[in-house]
Amino acid sequence: MAGLFDKQAKLYVDARPTYPSEWYSMLASHTTLHCLAWDVGTGNGQAAFGVAEHYEQVVATDVSEDQLENALPHPRVRYLHTPLSLSDDELVTLIGGENSVDLVTGAQAVHWFDLPKFYTIINRVLRKPGGVIAVWGYKGFEVSPTFNALMKKFYETTIPYWNQNAQSLFDGYKDLPFPFESVGLGFEGQPLELDMPKELSLEGFLRMLRSWSAINSALEQGVDLLSESVVKEFEGVWGGSHLIRTVTYKAFMLVGKVKV
């Protein structure tokens, strides 16, 4: 999985939307203590940065060293490379030990994980009682009826190039196993639906598309899904290359605590 994002790591940093600060406040209100948080699959550290506003220390981990090299620095965030070769015991120790973590976050990431292994680790490190795990993602965005129709057509061209793990993301995590007790913010089979607006230029939108793993996988196979003609089509429905539009990302979240 790490290799899917290594090549576009720098592009990933400025192409992805910013998660609303209210999300972190909401999650922090559901943990008893605010000492240690773990942002797993941190990528460029965007979620870790937000979590750090509410917790004394954040451990932010990723299997991709290239992503971590482009992560955002923060005095309360400690970035750690966690290769797949680490044992469960080594990972638990690295994070902070048994029953030590107040909040675990996984932003646009959990669908890539070995879920049985990941959830075993969560049950060991999450504080009991008072600890919370939150995973979220987004699967699409809306701009206008004409744009949305073109985007649907474009997305269909990318389907053959997505890793099969991404299907859970496109399903809005509705089929994602999530064996935790609900805290009222989405639960297994029924994620909390959220809108995430962002002001974007056409170039910003295109950078976001170019950060998709499917776009890069297609390029490696000699297929340019974002050809000049496709870009021209997007420019037409966008309303011009210099126009700033509001893009509404359709997000979803699952939040829970260890069942005791």
N, C-alpha and C positions, 0 to 999 in steps of 0.2 A: 504493500500500500504506500509506503513512504515514497517510492520512486515516482508515483503518479503526480506528485506535487513538487518534486525537487526542481525540475527544470523551469517551472514558472513561479518559483518562490518569491522573487522580487516583484513580479506583476501582481501576485496574490495580495501583497501588503496593501497596495493602494486601490485595488479593484473591488474589494469586498465591502458590504455595507457595515455601518457601525450599529451595534446592538444598543437599544435605548437604555439610558441610565436607570430608568424606572424598573427595568427588569432586575437589575442587581439589588436595588433597594427592596423590591418585593421578596427576592430570595433571602436576603439578609434578615428580613423580619421573621423568617421561619426557622432560623437556627438559634439555639439557646446561647451559644458562645460565638465569638468572632475572632478566634485566635489563628486558625490555620484553614486555608482553602487549597484545593487541588484542581487545577484546570488541565484536564487530560486531552491530548490531541490539540495542543494549544496553537499550533501553526505559527502565525505571526504575533501571537500574544494578545490579540484584540480583546478576547473575553477576560483574560487574566488581568489586563489593565483595568477593566471595569470592576472586577471582583475586588481588586486591591483597594478600592475606595472604601470598602466595608470590613476588610479583614487585616489583621496585623501582618500576616505573612501569606503569600501565595506561592505554592510550588506549581510551576507550569512545565508540563512534559510533552515531548513529541518524539516519534521514532525517526523523524526527518531532521538531520543536522542542518541542511540547507534552509529549511523553514526557520529554525531557531536562530540562524545567523542573521536573519532579517527581522527578528522579533523586536518589539518596542521595549526600551529599557524603562524600568520603574524601580524605585528604591525598595519596595516591598515584594517584588516579584523575583523569584529565583528560578531561572530556566535550567532544565535538566534534559539531557539526551537519554532516552530510554529505549535502547535497542531491543528487538524482539528476543534476543538471547538471554535477557535478564530472567531469572527465576522469580516465581511469585514472592518468595521470602525476601529476595533482594529488592524487589520493587516496593514491597510494603515498608521495609526499612528505609529505603531511599525517600519515600513520601513523608514519613514521620512516625511510622509504627502503628500498632494495633490501636483502634479506638481513639484516633488522634485528630481526625479531620472533621471540621464543622460543615463544610460545603464542598461538594464535588460538582464541577461543571464540565459539560462536553458540548461545545458549540460547533454545529455542522460537522460532527466527527464520529459519533457513536456507531453509525451504520458501517464504519470501516473496521470496527473492533471484533475480536473474538469474544462474543458476548458472554458465554459461560465463564471464561477466564476473567473477563473484566468484572463481572458481577460478583465473583468470588472475592476478588481484591477489594471491591467496594464494601462488601459485608465485613471485611476485616478492618479496613482503615476508618470507616465512617463512625463518628461518635454516636454512642448509644446510651441514653436517648439524646435527642437534640440535634443530630446531624441530618443533612438533607443532600440528596443527589438531584441535579437538574440537567436534562439534556434537551437540546433544541436544534432546530434547523429551519431552512426555508427552501421551497421547491420551485417557486415561480414568482412572477411579478406582473403588475398591471400598470399600464400607462394610459391607453385609450383603446376604444373598440377596434380601430384599424390596426394599431400597433399590436394589440393582443392577438389578433388573428394571424398576423405575420409571424409573431413569436411562436405561436403554436405550430405553424408550418415549419419554421426553422428547427424547433425542438425535435420534430419527428425525424429530421435528417441526422440528428446526433445520436439517436437511440442505439444504433449498432456499435457505437464506440464507447459507451459507458461501461464501467465495471459493474458486474452484477450486484455488488454490494449497494450501489446507488439506488436500486429499486425501492428499498425501504424509505429512502429520502423522498422519492417521487410519490410514494404512497402517504406521505405526511406522517410517518411513524405510527400509522394506525395499526400496522401489523407487527410493530417492533415489540419483542418481549421486554417487559419492564416489571420485574418481580419485586416491587416495593409498595409499601403502604402509602395510599394517597394522602396528600396534605391539602387537597382542594385546588391544585393547579395543574390539572391534567393527569391522567392515569392510563394504565395499559389499555389500549383499544380506543381511548378517547382523549387524544391530546388537547391541550388548551390552544386555541387558535388565536394568533396575534398578527397584527399588521405592523409593518416596519417601513415607514416612508423615508425616502432619501432623495435629495435634489441631485440630479445627474446631468451632465452634458452628454452629447452623443458619444464623444470620445471616451468618457468615463464608462458609459454603458458597454462600448465595444471592448474596453480593457477588461471589464468584468467577464464578458463572454470568452475572451482569450485566456482567462485564468481557469476555465473549465477543463477538467482532466480529459473529457471526451474530445474537445477541440484539439488538444495536444496529441491525444492518441491517434486521431484521424490524420493529423499532419505527419506523424511518424510513418503512417501507411500511405503517404503521398496524396492525401485528400484534404483540400483546403475548403472547409465548410464555411469559412468567412471570406469568400472570394470577393473581388472588387464589385461584382454585380450584386451580391447579397448585401454588402455594406451600403450600396446605393439604394437598395430597396428599404433598408432600415432608415437611412437618411430621409427618404421620402415620407415615410409614415411618422417619423420623429418630428418633422416640421422644419428641418434645416439643421446644418451642422453646428450652428452657434446657439441654438435654443437650449435653455435649461428646463428640464421637465421633472415633475415629481413622479418617481418610480415607487410603487408600493409593493414591497416584498411580502409574500404570504408565508408567515412563519408559524411554527407549532412547537409546543413545549410539553415535556413530561417531568413531573417533580414528585419525589417520594422520599420515604425514610425506611430504614431497615425494619423488617417485620420481626417483632419479638413475641 
